[in-house]
Amino acid sequence: MSDPRPPLRLVSWPYERSDCNYIIQLYAHLQEVAGTQIEISEFRVGRFWRPKADVLHLHWPEIALDSPSNLRAAAKATVVLLDVLSMRLRGTRVVFTRHDLMSHKQSHPRAERRFVRLIYPKFRGNLARRWAMRKNAAYMS
C-alpha cells in the first residue's frame, strides 16, 4: 500500500550545480532513505513564481555577493533576500547549513556581514559544527 501523503518538496541552493562532496552525499543519502517521499530541486534566484516548497535548504547564501561589481552583488543579494522572504511568507521552512564562518572569496566583506545579519532571522534552523556556532556570535556582531 502506498503512502497517501504527498512527497516533501525540498529546494536546495546549491543542489544540481554543486561539486561539493558534502552536498552530493547528503542529497544522495536523502533520496536513498526517503525514496519517492522527497522531491529535491535547485533553488533558482529570482523565481518568485516557483511552486510552493516545504523546505528551502541554503548552504552558502553569501555567494549572492560573489561578484566584482558592487551593484551586481547588491542586486543579487537583495533578490535572494526577497526570494527567501516570499518563500517564508508562503509557509516554506528555511534552514541553513553553516559550512564556514565567512565566504572564501570575501568579495565584499562588510556587505557580506550585513547580508548575513539580514538573512539569519529568516532561518527556521541552523546546522553547524559546535565550534562554528560559538564563533558565530562574534561574526554577527
C-alpha beads as a LAMMPS data file, in Angstrom:
LAMMPS data file: protein, C-alpha beads

141 atoms
140 bonds

1 atom types
1 bond types

-500.0 500.0 xlo xhi
-500.0 500.0 ylo yhi
-500.0 500.0 zlo zhi

Masses

1 110.0

Atoms # bond

1 1 1 0.000 0.000 0.000
2 1 1 1.449 3.373 -0.966
3 1 1 1.703 6.345 1.371
4 1 1 -1.139 8.823 0.624
5 1 1 0.938 11.817 1.740
6 1 1 2.492 13.942 -0.972
7 1 1 6.299 13.917 -1.082
8 1 1 8.290 16.519 0.838
9 1 1 9.369 19.228 -1.602
10 1 1 12.883 20.367 -0.753
11 1 1 14.602 23.176 -2.653
12 1 1 18.356 23.490 -2.158
13 1 1 20.934 26.111 -3.017
14 1 1 23.152 24.714 -4.418
15 1 1 21.968 21.282 -5.469
16 1 1 22.399 20.300 -9.119
17 1 1 25.278 22.683 -9.778
18 1 1 27.358 21.683 -6.776
19 1 1 30.711 19.972 -6.922
20 1 1 30.845 19.788 -3.115
21 1 1 31.080 16.180 -1.919
22 1 1 29.114 17.007 1.237
23 1 1 26.095 18.192 -0.759
24 1 1 26.297 15.353 -3.272
25 1 1 26.427 12.760 -0.461
26 1 1 23.725 14.473 1.637
27 1 1 21.129 14.526 -1.117
28 1 1 22.066 11.098 -2.479
29 1 1 21.512 9.689 1.010
30 1 1 18.225 11.577 1.440
31 1 1 16.956 10.169 -1.866
32 1 1 18.130 6.681 -0.874
33 1 1 16.404 6.803 2.513
34 1 1 13.241 8.692 1.558
35 1 1 12.771 7.313 -1.939
36 1 1 9.636 8.732 -3.509
37 1 1 8.729 10.634 -0.334
38 1 1 11.077 13.512 -1.181
39 1 1 11.479 15.701 -4.262
40 1 1 14.695 17.725 -4.372
41 1 1 15.232 20.595 -6.777
42 1 1 17.607 23.504 -7.304
43 1 1 16.813 26.944 -5.853
44 1 1 16.993 29.464 -8.686
45 1 1 17.397 33.067 -7.629
46 1 1 14.538 35.344 -8.639
47 1 1 11.971 32.672 -9.422
48 1 1 9.226 34.108 -7.229
49 1 1 6.580 32.150 -9.161
50 1 1 8.030 28.725 -8.280
51 1 1 5.659 26.142 -6.803
52 1 1 5.491 26.158 -3.013
53 1 1 8.276 24.174 -1.370
54 1 1 8.100 22.599 2.079
55 1 1 11.767 23.277 2.878
56 1 1 14.409 25.624 1.484
57 1 1 17.908 24.433 2.414
58 1 1 20.632 27.043 1.899
59 1 1 24.306 26.196 2.120
60 1 1 26.163 29.368 1.175
61 1 1 23.657 32.226 0.840
62 1 1 26.530 34.720 0.875
63 1 1 27.540 33.546 -2.610
64 1 1 24.918 36.032 -3.759
65 1 1 27.654 38.609 -3.155
66 1 1 30.287 36.849 -5.295
67 1 1 30.644 39.480 -7.981
68 1 1 33.360 42.040 -8.629
69 1 1 30.630 44.609 -9.266
70 1 1 29.190 46.280 -6.151
71 1 1 25.934 46.972 -7.974
72 1 1 25.517 43.400 -9.235
73 1 1 26.356 41.926 -5.802
74 1 1 23.865 44.249 -4.073
75 1 1 21.154 43.477 -6.630
76 1 1 21.571 39.688 -6.360
77 1 1 21.728 39.791 -2.539
78 1 1 18.515 41.841 -2.499
79 1 1 16.761 39.375 -4.810
80 1 1 17.906 36.449 -2.642
81 1 1 16.573 38.168 0.497
82 1 1 13.236 38.886 -1.236
83 1 1 13.092 35.311 -2.528
84 1 1 13.685 33.848 0.936
85 1 1 11.149 36.229 2.482
86 1 1 8.498 35.380 -0.137
87 1 1 9.056 31.662 0.445
88 1 1 8.762 32.146 4.218
89 1 1 5.511 34.077 3.737
90 1 1 4.178 31.149 1.687
91 1 1 4.927 28.729 4.542
92 1 1 8.275 27.304 3.434
93 1 1 10.610 26.356 6.270
94 1 1 14.063 27.794 5.661
95 1 1 17.120 26.012 7.045
96 1 1 20.764 26.837 6.657
97 1 1 23.871 24.686 6.900
98 1 1 26.785 26.798 8.071
99 1 1 29.858 25.349 6.382
100 1 1 32.180 28.284 7.035
101 1 1 32.026 31.417 9.154
102 1 1 32.755 33.654 6.181
103 1 1 32.858 33.047 2.450
104 1 1 36.147 32.072 0.869
105 1 1 36.180 34.874 -1.692
106 1 1 35.246 37.760 0.599
107 1 1 34.447 39.949 -2.429
108 1 1 32.540 42.425 -0.244
109 1 1 33.255 41.620 3.448
110 1 1 31.216 44.451 5.017
111 1 1 28.267 43.825 2.714
112 1 1 28.514 40.105 3.483
113 1 1 28.265 40.735 7.230
114 1 1 25.198 42.960 6.682
115 1 1 23.638 40.401 4.360
116 1 1 24.148 37.591 6.883
117 1 1 22.608 39.740 9.647
118 1 1 19.563 40.354 7.444
119 1 1 19.093 36.792 6.247
120 1 1 19.761 34.965 9.548
121 1 1 16.409 35.870 11.144
122 1 1 14.645 34.228 8.167
123 1 1 16.056 30.786 9.037
124 1 1 13.990 28.272 10.936
125 1 1 17.009 26.094 11.607
126 1 1 20.761 26.476 11.522
127 1 1 23.014 23.436 11.166
128 1 1 26.667 23.903 12.039
129 1 1 29.583 22.421 13.869
130 1 1 29.708 23.334 17.528
131 1 1 32.843 25.474 17.115
132 1 1 31.187 27.415 14.318
133 1 1 28.166 28.168 16.497
134 1 1 30.387 29.571 19.259
135 1 1 32.247 31.812 16.834
136 1 1 29.065 32.825 15.048
137 1 1 28.196 35.425 17.702
138 1 1 31.470 37.224 17.044
139 1 1 30.880 37.131 13.281
140 1 1 27.352 38.500 13.605
141 1 1 28.360 41.491 15.755

Bonds

1 1 1 2
2 1 2 3
3 1 3 4
4 1 4 5
5 1 5 6
6 1 6 7
7 1 7 8
8 1 8 9
9 1 9 10
10 1 10 11
11 1 11 12
12 1 12 13
13 1 13 14
14 1 14 15
15 1 15 16
16 1 16 17
17 1 17 18
18 1 18 19
19 1 19 20
20 1 20 21
21 1 21 22
22 1 22 23
23 1 23 24
24 1 24 25
25 1 25 26
26 1 26 27
27 1 27 28
28 1 28 29
29 1 29 30
30 1 30 31
31 1 31 32
32 1 32 33
33 1 33 34
34 1 34 35
35 1 35 36
36 1 36 37
37 1 37 38
38 1 38 39
39 1 39 40
40 1 40 41
41 1 41 42
42 1 42 43
43 1 43 44
44 1 44 45
45 1 45 46
46 1 46 47
47 1 47 48
48 1 48 49
49 1 49 50
50 1 50 51
51 1 51 52
52 1 52 53
53 1 53 54
54 1 54 55
55 1 55 56
56 1 56 57
57 1 57 58
58 1 58 59
59 1 59 60
60 1 60 61
61 1 61 62
62 1 62 63
63 1 63 64
64 1 64 65
65 1 65 66
66 1 66 67
67 1 67 68
68 1 68 69
69 1 69 70
70 1 70 71
71 1 71 72
72 1 72 73
73 1 73 74
74 1 74 75
75 1 75 76
76 1 76 77
77 1 77 78
78 1 78 79
79 1 79 80
80 1 80 81
81 1 81 82
82 1 82 83
83 1 83 84
84 1 84 85
85 1 85 86
86 1 86 87
87 1 87 88
88 1 88 89
89 1 89 90
90 1 90 91
91 1 91 92
92 1 92 93
93 1 93 94
94 1 94 95
95 1 95 96
96 1 96 97
97 1 97 98
98 1 98 99
99 1 99 100
100 1 100 101
101 1 101 102
102 1 102 103
103 1 103 104
104 1 104 105
105 1 105 106
106 1 106 107
107 1 107 108
108 1 108 109
109 1 109 110
110 1 110 111
111 1 111 112
112 1 112 113
113 1 113 114
114 1 114 115
115 1 115 116
116 1 116 117
117 1 117 118
118 1 118 119
119 1 119 120
120 1 120 121
121 1 121 122
122 1 122 123
123 1 123 124
124 1 124 125
125 1 125 126
126 1 126 127
127 1 127 128
128 1 128 129
129 1 129 130
130 1 130 131
131 1 131 132
132 1 132 133
133 1 133 134
134 1 134 135
135 1 135 136
136 1 136 137
137 1 137 138
138 1 138 139
139 1 139 140
140 1 140 141
